[in-house]
Amino acid sequence: MGQVLRIAGSTASQPDAGDPTPEPTIAIDNPAGTGWLIPVAGACIPSEDDQMPNAPREYRAGVHEGVDFFTNFACVDIELGTPALASKAGRVIRVDHIYEPMTQSELEELLAKVVAQGFTDTASLERFRGRQVWIDHGDGFITRYGHLEGVPEDLLVGANVERGVVVGFIGDSGTPESVTNPGVEIHLHFELRIGPSFLGEGELPEVVQALYADVFFGE
């Protein structure tokens, strides 16, 4: 297990839910070979296309924007509270110390709204990601860690973290199952963002697999 590195004297706090999404300043196209770590110890890239970017998410009229690390699909058991690790050194720009679980009525309203409008709007997608941590790695890259059960108490916005330190604890927050059948969707949702997009957006499944293999194992 890793450790959390905190900037001494930091008074930064979690941004309000209505704050604009932090945007990187420089966008580059290919993160391969620049020192990325799979964010779950011992895990591999899932072989199922349904757990990779661009997979349809019909229940919310949208597509998947990240990689899901589940037990039985990611080469390692992933249980409630399994540590989520920083994929690369960077600066914390969001950490959800305060999180309000979804209620049954909220879930029903969200699902009805996104299906009726035919897409998942930004605010609804935020709720479906659950408790999150975001890290800005510079050069246009941001990682997001979603569906967390909890986060380290001393992890603060503005902190610099090293590659491999613990930035959260895996759960099922934000998933419909967290309301209807808690405990059956325990997994880490991991996004690698490049500017306003996610790595592999719009690409064929085999291309997406190759992109992420290059990220984590490329020279």
SERO-4910 file (N, C-alpha, C, O; in steps of 0.05 Angstrom, whole numbers):
BEGIN
 pado doro    nc1    nc2    nc3   cac1   cac2   cac3    cc1    cc2    cc3    oc1    oc2    oc3
  Met    A     17    -24      0      0      0      0     17     25      0     39     25     11
  Gly    A      8     46    -13     24     71    -14     18     90      9      4     83     28
  Gln    A     28    113      6     24    134     26     15    160     13     20    164    -11
  Val    A      2    177     28     -7    202     18     13    224     25     22    226     48
  Leu    A     21    240      5     39    263     10     22    288      9      9    294    -10
  Arg    A     23    304     31      7    328     33     25    352     35     46    351     48
  Ile    A     17    374     22     31    399     24     26    411     52      3    416     59
  Ala    A     47    416     67     44    427     93     30    454     92     37    471     75
  Gly    A     11    458    110     -2    484    112    -23    489     91    -34    511     90
  Ser    A    -29    469     74    -49    474     53    -76    478     65    -84    463     83
  Thr    A    -91    498     55   -118    504     65   -138    499     42   -162    507     45
  Ala    A   -130    487     20   -148    483     -2   -170    464      6   -165    446     22
  Ser    A   -193    468     -5   -216    451      2   -229    440    -24   -222    448    -46
  Gln    A   -247    421    -19   -261    409    -42   -277    431    -57   -290    447    -44
  Pro    A   -276    431    -84   -292    450    -99   -321    444    -96   -329    421    -93
  Asp    A   -338    465    -98   -367    460    -98   -375    445   -122   -362    446   -143
  Ala    A   -397    430   -120   -407    414   -143   -412    431   -167   -411    421   -190
  Gly    A   -419    456   -163   -425    473   -186   -401    486   -199   -404    500   -219
  Asp    A   -377    482   -188   -353    495   -199   -348    484   -227   -354    461   -232
  Pro    A   -336    500   -245   -329    489   -271   -308    468   -269   -291    469   -251
  Thr    A   -308    450   -288   -288    429   -289   -260    441   -294   -258    456   -313
  Pro    A   -240    435   -277   -214    445   -283   -204    435   -310   -207    412   -317
  Glu    A   -192    453   -326   -182    445   -352   -152    447   -353   -140    466   -343
  Pro    A   -139    428   -365   -110    429   -369   -103    452   -388   -120    460   -404
  Thr    A    -78    461   -387    -70    483   -404    -57    475   -430    -57    490   -449
  Ile    A    -45    451   -430    -32    442   -454    -42    414   -461    -43    396   -444
  Ala    A    -51    410   -485    -61    384   -494    -42    370   -513    -33    382   -533
  Ile    A    -34    345   -506    -19    329   -524    -33    303   -529    -51    296   -514
  Asp    A    -26    289   -550    -43    267   -559    -37    240   -547    -55    223   -545
  Asn    A    -12    234   -540     -4    207   -534     12    205   -508     34    215   -507
  Pro    A      0    193   -487     14    191   -462     33    167   -460     45    163   -439
  Ala    A     35    151   -480     50    126   -479     79    131   -471     92    150   -479
  Gly    A     89    113   -453    117    114   -446    124    137   -427    148    143   -425
  Thr    A    105    149   -414    111    171   -396    106    165   -367    102    183   -351
  Gly    A    107    139   -360    107    132   -332     81    127   -317     79    134   -294
  Trp    A     61    116   -331     35    112   -319     33     85   -306     45     65   -315
  Leu    A     19     84   -284     15     59   -268    -14     51   -269    -32     68   -266
  Ile    A    -20     25   -272    -47     16   -268    -56     22   -240    -42     16   -221
  Pro    A    -79     34   -236    -86     46   -210    -96     26   -189   -106     35   -168
  Val    A    -94      0   -194   -100    -20   -174    -76    -40   -173    -68    -50   -194
  Ala    A    -65    -44   -150    -41    -61   -147    -47    -89   -158    -66   -102   -150
  Gly    A    -29    -98   -177    -32   -125   -188    -52   -128   -210    -54   -150   -221
  Ala    A    -66   -107   -217    -87   -109   -237    -75   -109   -266    -53   -100   -270
  Cys    A    -92   -118   -284    -85   -117   -313   -107   -101   -327   -128    -94   -314
  Ile    A   -103    -95   -352   -123    -81   -368   -146   -101   -373   -141   -123   -383
  Pro    A   -171    -94   -367   -193   -113   -373   -194   -120   -402   -191   -104   -420
  Ser    A   -200   -146   -407   -202   -155   -435   -230   -151   -446   -234   -152   -471
  Glu    A   -250   -146   -429   -277   -142   -438   -281   -113   -448   -275    -94   -434
  Asp    A   -290   -111   -473   -294    -84   -485   -315    -68   -469   -314    -44   -469
  Asp    A   -333    -82   -455   -354    -68   -440   -343    -52   -417   -357    -35   -406
  Gln    A   -319    -58   -409   -306    -44   -386   -286    -24   -395   -271    -13   -379
  Met    A   -286    -18   -421   -266      1   -432   -281     25   -443   -306     25   -446
  Pro    A   -266     46   -450   -279     70   -461   -295     64   -487   -288     47   -502
  Asn    A   -316     80   -490   -335     79   -513   -356     57   -511   -374     56   -528
  Ala    A   -355     40   -490   -375     20   -488   -402     33   -483   -404     52   -467
  Pro    A   -424     23   -495   -450     35   -491   -459     32   -462   -454     12   -449
  Arg    A   -472     53   -452   -485     52   -425   -514     59   -430   -523     82   -426
  Glu    A   -529     39   -439   -557     44   -447   -575     53   -425   -594     68   -429
  Tyr    A   -569     45   -400   -586     53   -378   -587     83   -374   -606     94   -362
  Arg    A   -565     97   -383   -565    126   -380   -561    140   -407   -554    164   -408
  Ala    A   -566    125   -429   -565    137   -456   -538    150   -461   -537    172   -471
  Gly    A   -517    136   -454   -490    148   -458   -469    126   -464   -476    104   -471
  Val    A   -444    135   -463   -422    116   -467   -403    118   -443   -403    138   -428
  His    A   -387     97   -440   -368     96   -418   -343    112   -426   -335    112   -449
  Glu    A   -332    127   -407   -310    145   -413   -284    136   -399   -264    150   -400
  Gly    A   -284    112   -387   -260    104   -373   -256     74   -373   -268     60   -390
  Val    A   -240     64   -355   -234     36   -352   -245     27   -325   -240     39   -304
  Asp    A   -260      4   -325   -271     -7   -300   -254    -30   -291   -250    -49   -306
  Phe    A   -245    -29   -266   -229    -51   -255   -246    -66   -235   -252    -57   -213
  Phe    A   -255    -91   -244   -272   -108   -228   -257   -134   -221   -239   -142   -235
  Thr    A   -264   -146   -199   -256   -174   -193   -265   -192   -216   -286   -188   -228
  Asn    A   -248   -211   -223   -253   -231   -244   -247   -221   -272   -247   -236   -291
  Phe    A   -243   -195   -275   -238   -184   -302   -212   -168   -303   -203   -160   -324
  Ala    A   -199   -163   -280   -176   -146   -279   -152   -160   -266   -134   -147   -256
  Cys    A   -152   -187   -266   -129   -203   -257   -124   -202   -227   -103   -211   -218
  Val    A   -142   -190   -211   -137   -188   -183   -165   -184   -169   -183   -173   -181
  Asp    A   -167   -193   -144   -192   -189   -129   -194   -160   -121   -175   -148   -110
  Ile    A   -216   -148   -126   -221   -120   -119   -245   -119   -101   -268   -122   -110
  Glu    A   -240   -114    -76   -261   -115    -55   -267    -87    -45   -253    -68    -52
  Leu    A   -288    -84    -30   -295    -59    -18   -271    -49     -1   -262    -63     17
  Gly    A   -262    -24     -7   -240    -13      8   -212    -18     -4   -193     -9      7
  Thr    A   -211    -33    -26   -185    -37    -39   -174     -9    -47   -189      7    -57
  Pro    A   -148     -5    -42   -137     22    -48   -136     28    -78   -131     10    -95
  Ala    A   -143     52    -85   -139     63   -112   -113     80   -111   -110     96    -93
  Leu    A    -96     76   -130    -69     87   -130    -67    109   -151    -78    107   -173
  Ala    A    -52    130   -145    -47    151   -165    -31    139   -188    -11    126   -184
  Ser    A    -42    142   -212    -29    130   -235     -3    144   -243     14    132   -257
  Lys    A      0    168   -234     25    184   -240     26    207   -220      6    215   -209
  Ala    A     50    217   -216     53    241   -198     36    264   -209     34    268   -233
  Gly    A     25    280   -191     10    303   -199     -1    318   -176      7    314   -153
  Arg    A    -19    337   -182    -31    355   -162    -60    349   -160    -74    347   -180
  Val    A    -70    345   -135    -98    339   -131   -115    364   -136   -110    385   -125
  Ile    A   -135    361   -153   -152    384   -160   -181    379   -151   -198    397   -152
  Arg    A   -187    355   -142   -213    349   -131   -211    325   -112   -197    305   -119
  Val    A   -223    327    -89   -225    304    -71   -251    306    -56   -256    326    -42
  Asp    A   -268    286    -58   -295    287    -46   -295    276    -18   -302    253    -13
  His    A   -286    292      1   -288    284     29   -317    282     38   -325    265     53
  Ile    A   -333    301     27   -362    301     33   -376    289      9   -373    299    -14
  Tyr    A   -392    269     13   -407    256     -9   -434    248      2   -437    235     22
  Glu    A   -455    255    -13   -483    247     -6   -491    224    -24   -495    228    -48
  Pro    A   -496    201    -13   -504    178    -30   -530    183    -44   -547    199    -35
  Met    A   -533    171    -67   -558    174    -83   -581    160    -69   -578    138    -57
  Thr    A   -604    172    -70   -628    159    -59   -644    145    -82   -638    150   -105
  Gln    A   -662    129    -75   -679    115    -95   -694    135   -112   -695    132   -136
  Ser    A   -705    156   -100   -721    175   -115   -702    191   -134   -710    197   -156
  Glu    A   -678    198   -124   -660    213   -142   -651    195   -165   -650    205   -188
  Leu    A   -645    170   -160   -638    152   -181   -660    150   -202   -654    151   -226
  Glu    A   -684    147   -194   -706    145   -213   -709    170   -229   -714    169   -253
  Glu    A   -706    193   -216   -708    219   -231   -686    222   -251   -690    230   -274
  Leu    A   -661    214   -243   -638    217   -261   -642    198   -286   -638    207   -308
  Leu    A   -649    173   -281   -652    155   -303   -674    163   -322   -671    161   -346
  Ala    A   -697    173   -311   -718    183   -328   -709    206   -345   -716    208   -369
  Lys    A   -694    224   -333   -685    248   -347   -666    241   -370   -671    250   -393
  Val    A   -646    225   -365   -626    220   -386   -637    204   -408   -630    208   -432
  Val    A   -655    185   -402   -668    169   -423   -686    187   -440   -686    184   -464
  Ala    A   -701    204   -427   -719    222   -442   -704    241   -461   -712    246   -483
  Gln    A   -681    251   -451   -666    270   -468   -647    256   -487   -637    269   -506
  Gly    A   -642    231   -483   -626    215   -502   -596    218   -498   -581    209   -516
  Phe    A   -587    229   -477   -558    231   -471   -554    236   -441   -573    245   -427
  Thr    A   -530    231   -431   -524    237   -403   -511    264   -402   -489    269   -411
  Asp    A   -525    283   -390   -515    310   -386   -493    310   -365   -490    290   -350
  Thr    A   -477    331   -364   -453    333   -347   -461    329   -318   -447    314   -303
  Ala    A   -481    342   -308   -489    341   -280   -497    312   -273   -491    303   -251
  Ser    A   -512    299   -290   -521    272   -285   -497    253   -284   -495    235   -268
  Leu    A   -479    257   -303   -455    240   -304   -438    243   -279   -426    223   -269
  Glu    A   -437    267   -269   -423    271   -243   -434    254   -221   -419    243   -205
  Arg    A   -460    253   -220   -473    237   -198   -468    207   -203   -464    192   -183
  Phe    A   -468    199   -228   -464    170   -233   -435    162   -228   -430    138   -224
  Arg    A   -416    180   -228   -388    173   -221   -384    170   -191   -365    158   -182
  Gly    A   -403    180   -175   -401    177   -146   -379    194   -134   -372    215   -144
  Arg    A   -369    184   -111   -347    198    -98   -322    197   -115   -315    175   -125
  Gln    A   -308    220   -118   -285    221   -137   -261    235   -125   -262    250   -106
  Val    A   -238    228   -138   -213    243   -135   -203    249   -163   -204    232   -181
  Trp    A   -194    274   -168   -182    281   -194   -153    290   -189   -147    304   -169
  Ile    A   -135    283   -207   -107    291   -205    -99    303   -232   -103    291   -253
  Asp    A    -87    327   -231    -76    340   -255    -46    333   -256    -30    338   -238
  His    A    -39    320   -279    -11    310   -282      5    329   -300     28    323   -306
  Gly    A     -6    351   -308      8    369   -326      7    359   -355     -2    337   -360
  Asp    A     17    375   -373     17    368   -402    -10    361   -413    -11    346   -433
  Gly    A    -31    370   -401    -58    365   -411    -72    341   -400    -94    335   -408
  Phe    A    -59    326   -382    -71    301   -372    -83    304   -344    -71    316   -326
  Ile    A   -107    294   -341   -121    292   -315   -131    264   -312   -142    252   -331
  Thr    A   -128    252   -288   -140    226   -282   -162    230   -262   -161    247   -245
  Arg    A   -183    213   -266   -206    214   -248   -210    186   -237   -208    166   -251
  Tyr    A   -216    184   -211   -220    159   -197   -248    160   -185   -253    176   -167
  Gly    A   -266    143   -195   -294    144   -188   -305    120   -174   -291     99   -172
  His    A   -329    123   -164   -344    102   -149   -330     95   -122   -333     73   -112
  Leu    A   -315    114   -112   -299    109    -87   -318    106    -63   -338    119    -61
  Glu    A   -309     89    -45   -323     86    -19   -314    108      0   -329    117     17
  Gly    A   -288    115     -2   -277    136     16   -251    146      5   -241    136    -16
  Val    A   -240    166     18   -215    178     10   -198    183     35   -209    185     57
  Pro    A   -171    183     33   -155    189     56   -161    216     69   -165    236     55
  Glu    A   -163    217     95   -171    241    109   -152    264    104   -161    287    103
  Asp    A   -126    258    100   -107    280     97   -100    286     68    -81    301     62
  Leu    A   -116    275     49   -112    282     21   -128    308     15   -153    308     19
  Leu    A   -115    329      7   -127    355      3   -123    366    -25   -104    360    -38
  Val    A   -143    382    -34   -139    396    -59   -114    414    -57   -110    427    -37
  Gly    A    -98    413    -77    -73    428    -77    -49    411    -70    -26    419    -74
  Ala    A    -53    387    -58    -31    370    -50    -17    358    -75    -30    352    -95
  Asn    A      9    355    -73     24    340    -93     27    311    -84     35    306    -62
  Val    A     19    293   -102     21    264    -95     40    250   -114     42    258   -138
  Glu    A     53    230   -104     72    215   -121     57    191   -134     36    182   -124
  Arg    A     68    181   -155     58    157   -168     56    134   -149     76    128   -134
  Gly    A     33    121   -148     29     97   -131     19    102   -103     14     83    -89
  Val    A     16    127    -95      5    132    -68    -26    127    -68    -39    129    -89
  Val    A    -36    121    -45    -65    116    -42    -81    142    -44    -76    161    -29
  Val    A    -99    144    -63   -116    168    -66   -145    162    -60   -162    181    -61
  Gly    A   -153    137    -56   -180    131    -50   -183    101    -44   -164     86    -45
  Phe    A   -208     94    -36   -215     67    -29   -239     58    -46   -260     72    -46
  Ile    A   -236     36    -60   -255     28    -80   -282     20    -68   -284      8    -47
  Gly    A   -304     28    -82   -331     21    -73   -350     19    -97   -342     10   -118
  Asp    A   -375     28    -93   -395     28   -115   -411     53   -115   -432     54   -128
  Ser    A   -401     75   -103   -417     99   -101   -424    110   -129   -407    109   -147
  Gly    A   -448    119   -132   -457    130   -157   -469    111   -176   -483    119   -195
  Thr    A   -464     85   -172   -476     65   -190   -505     61   -183   -512     64   -160
  Pro    A   -522     54   -202   -550     48   -195   -552     26   -174   -570     26   -157
  Glu    A   -533      7   -176   -533    -16   -158   -527     -8   -129   -534    -22   -110
  Ser    A   -513     15   -126   -507     24    -98   -533     30    -84   -534     31    -59
  Val    A   -554     36    -99   -581     41    -88   -598     16    -87   -610     10    -67
  Thr    A   -598      1   -109   -617    -21   -112   -606    -48   -102   -621    -65    -93
  Asn    A   -579    -51   -102   -567    -77    -94   -539    -72    -85   -520    -80    -99
  Pro    A   -535    -58    -62   -508    -50    -54   -488    -74    -52   -495    -96    -43
  Gly    A   -464    -69    -61   -442    -89    -59   -438   -106    -83   -418   -120    -84
  Val    A   -455   -105   -103   -451   -122   -127   -435   -109   -149   -427   -122   -168
  Glu    A   -431    -82   -147   -416    -68   -168   -391    -55   -158   -384    -33   -166
  Ile    A   -377    -68   -139   -353    -57   -128   -331    -57   -150   -323    -78   -160
  His    A   -322    -33   -157   -301    -31   -177   -291     -2   -177   -303     16   -167
  Leu    A   -267      1   -190   -256     27   -194   -262     36   -222   -256     22   -241
  His    A   -273     60   -225   -276     73   -251   -253     93   -254   -251    112   -238
  Phe    A   -236     88   -273   -212    104   -278   -213    118   -305   -217    104   -325
  Glu    A   -210    144   -305   -210    159   -330   -183    172   -334   -172    184   -316
  Leu    A   -173    171   -358   -149    186   -366   -159    206   -387   -166    200   -409
  Arg    A   -160    232   -378   -170    253   -394   -147    268   -408   -126    271   -397
  Ile    A   -152    275   -433   -134    292   -449   -149    317   -457   -166    315   -475
  Gly    A   -144    339   -444   -160    363   -449   -189    357   -442   -195    345   -421
  Pro    A   -208    364   -459   -237    359   -454   -246    331   -460   -269    325   -456
  Ser    A   -228    314   -471   -236    288   -480   -224    266   -462   -210    272   -443
  Phe    A   -231    241   -469   -219    218   -454   -203    202   -474   -209    201   -498
  Leu    A   -182    189   -464   -164    173   -482   -180    152   -496   -194    136   -484
  Gly    A   -178    152   -523   -192    131   -539   -220    139   -548   -233    123   -560
  Glu    A   -228    164   -542   -255    171   -550   -260    167   -580   -245    177   -597
  Gly    A   -282    152   -586   -290    148   -614   -274    126   -629   -280    121   -652
  Glu    A   -255    114   -616   -238     94   -629   -251     66   -628   -268     61   -611
  Leu    A   -242     48   -645   -251     20   -645   -240      6   -621   -219     14   -610
  Pro    A   -254    -15   -611   -245    -29   -587   -216    -38   -587   -202    -36   -567
  Glu    A   -208    -49   -610   -180    -58   -612   -160    -36   -610   -138    -39   -599
  Val    A   -167    -12   -620   -150     11   -618   -149     21   -589   -127     28   -579
  Val    A   -171     20   -575   -172     29   -547   -155     11   -530   -139     20   -514
  Gln    A   -157    -16   -535   -140    -34   -520   -110    -28   -524    -95    -29   -505
  Ala    A   -103    -23   -549    -75    -17   -555    -66      9   -543    -43     11   -533
  Leu    A    -83     29   -542    -76     54   -530    -70     51   -501    -50     62   -491
  Tyr    A    -87     37   -486    -82     33   -458    -59     15   -452    -45     18   -432
  Ala    A    -54     -5   -469    -30    -22   -466     -5     -5   -469     14     -8   -454
  Asp    A     -6     14   -488     17     32   -492     21     50   -467     43     55   -459
  Val    A     -1     60   -456      1     77   -433     14     63   -409     33     74   -397
  Phe    A      5     39   -403     15     26   -379     40      9   -384     55      4   -365
  Phe    A     45      0   -408     67    -18   -413     86     -9   -435    107    -21   -440
  Gly    A     79     13   -448     96     23   -470    122     34   -461    125     43   -438
  Glu    A    141     33   -479    168     44   -472    169     73   -480    190     86   -476
***
